[in-house]
Amino acid sequence: MNMLIFILMTVITLVIISTGIFLLKFSNTKNKSTRTSGYILTSVGIVGFLVFILATLL
């Protein structure tokens, strides 16, 4: 059960990070909100993933 939760959380954070990267890659330079959303999603996904990994290791 713990391994299933670990895999689920890893997949969710990777989806968040990939959505942020998608918004950054395909954002129009005139539309600043899309680029900002990409930065926010990517940074939140990375920080969340690191916190999750640290919480499982400790």
C-alpha positions, -999 to +999 in steps of 0.1 A: +000+000+000+028+024+008+045+017-026+012+025-043+009+058-025+045+066-034+040+059-071+007+079-071+023+109-056+053+107-079+030+105-109+009+135-097+040+157-091+054+147-125+021+157-142+022+190-124+058+196-135+052+186-171+021+208-173+042+238-161+069+230-187+042+227-214+029+261-205+064+276-205+073+260-239+042+269-258+034+303-241+030+333-262+054+361-253+025+386-254+005+366-229+024+370-196-001+351-175+005+318-193+043+321-187+037+330-151+014+300-146+041+278-161+067+292-137+044+287-108+034+251-117+069+241-124+084+255-092+055+242-070+058+208-086+096+206-080+093+218-044+064+195-037+084+165-052+114+174-031+094+177+001+076+144-006+109+126-012+124+141+020+093+132+040+095+095+028+132+092+036+130+107+071 
